Amino acid sequence: MCGIVGYIGPKQATPLLIEGLKRLEYRGYDSAGVAVYDGESLETRRAAGKIVKLEGALAADPVTGKVGIAHTRWATHGPPTERNAHPHLSSDDSVAVVHNGIIENADVLRKQLTALGHTFRSDTDTETISHLVQELYDGSLEEAVIGALRKVEGTFGIAVVSSRDPQKIVAARKGSPLLIGVGDGEYFLASDASAILAHTRQVVYLDDGDLAVLTPDGYKVMDINASPIRRSVERIEWDLEAIERGGFDHFMLKEIFEQPTTVGNTMRGRLILEDGTSKLGGINMSHEQLMNIDNVVITACGTSWHSALIGEMMIEDFARIPTEVEYASEFRYRNPIVTPRTLCIVISQSGETADTLAAMREAKRRGAHTLGFVNVVGSTIAREDDGGIYLHAGPEIGVASTKAFTSQVIALALFALKLGRKRTLSVMRGREIAQALDALPKQIQSILDQAAAIEKIADSYKDAHNFLYLGRGYNFPAALEGALKLKEISYIHAEGYPAAEMKHGPIALIDESMPVVFIAPHDAVFDKIVSNIQEVKARHGKTIVITSRDEPALEGLIDHEIRIPETVDMLTPVLASIPLQLLAYYIAVKRGANVDQPRNLAKSVTVE
Ligand code: AGP
């Protein structure tokens, strides 16, 4: 989604702003811009397209100055053109604003401001803020911003600079993340810690309703009434390496290969092999609370929703608690049955997905206890939930989620194990599952060692127009996830189905040009899926079968086989997802697609 960077200090702002924007490229954007105070006035440079275009504009017409703000925009109001790129200036060019989020009453404000003589130069909702700040300025930039925000309805993370009060950046958030980077005699502002990590690890996360003023000498945080607020300085624990490609062609490939480590990190210090359970310090739930859960609702979007489906089966299987999974975007607008004895688990890599956050707030409002299974430390969901489990998968830069997915399934397994052992799961069964979890990192590595063979399979299918992914039981969500991976990065149409559903419709699509990926490890439903493979073969479909042992029943039915190790049924989707990720990756690369920044997609979707 859109990205914000700001700098104030003794150095030249422009190179730092551009560097920060580049670190945010992974989030997805379609135009970019900077505004820097050059000692006399605000200078803006903007460009449609990639940051390299903005660099071109800056090379042709450089700007110098030690205070500045910058932005990568993902178009919502108005097309991705230079005139719609942020920063947006006020009519008299004295105020520049960058904004993430949506101003819902922009049309009304635009009419009022136009009537007051302001001239609009873009189609954006954001521009209303710069005009409002100009209109309300009376000697203090923060007071003008406070006045403007009182008139604005919607969501925002904003940064504002003004040539009339030039030694300041004023920032504010409501529904869109922002943090202050505390450097050595310099201060940064960013919507994501990656933007500033090269310069400081000390950050102050702003909460909704916070307003911050950064100057060359320090920063202060206040509320909308200008009353001071104390916010602690936190330390970012990951390294720059984590957000660099480290010799891989793409972040996605790097992240796929990191999974033996990241899956291990999700389990570290949490798995208790001897007792067949887990220790989860962050969930903040007493034994009584865990015993008193009547039902579980898991809510999420996209890939996180797929891991939720696996979690549903695990919780019902291990702990016998009725569990349902809801798309966060649907949950937030219906009238779900949630009571104080409902446990609501929200799953999100970014911790910022607008629909998921809204669903969590709705569940809280209805009295549920909320747990966030989140990867990004300090993200909004992690800050607002009642407790949770951090995934510890490290920053995920590739837009297509890979390592976060496997870590989400592991976190859900750890939680289900804990809940199960408190209720109906025997110690023997608990131990078996715990040992299977413990074995996963090595098993994942053994699948990654087959990457070259999977790349070869990708060669045969790079020109396909459609794909089907079929799985049963625990591997139905894996089929959905495999199809999502392929479509989002290769733009090939792909559908995931429970294998037995094929005969209720999708079978009509099968012919010699239809590749069908079967996820068929040797689990409880293996025999059932063999008949589905036969049905595809009988109609000359091409079969790519992910399985776990030599099976006479599969003879003559497989065009391409990918072998994964054996594990307990509930963990098979973790292993199956590795070849699915690799297959999608190699097909996309062979089609020349921009794997890390697929078209139209953003890493974290902070709008509805
Ligand atoms: C995954 O590959 C996607 N790009 C997307 O579906 C993502 O999982 C979804 O937007 C939810 O994001 P979150 O986990 O950060 O909440």
Boltz pocket constraint, residues with backbone or C-beta under 6 A from the ligand:
constraints:
  - pocket:
      binder: B
      contacts: [[A, 301], [A, 302], [A, 303], [A, 304], [A, 347], [A, 348], [A, 349], [A, 350], [A, 351], [A, 352], [A, 353], [A, 356], [A, 399], [A, 400], [A, 401], [A, 402], [A, 488], [A, 602], [A, 603], [A, 604], [A, 605]]
      max_distance: 6.0
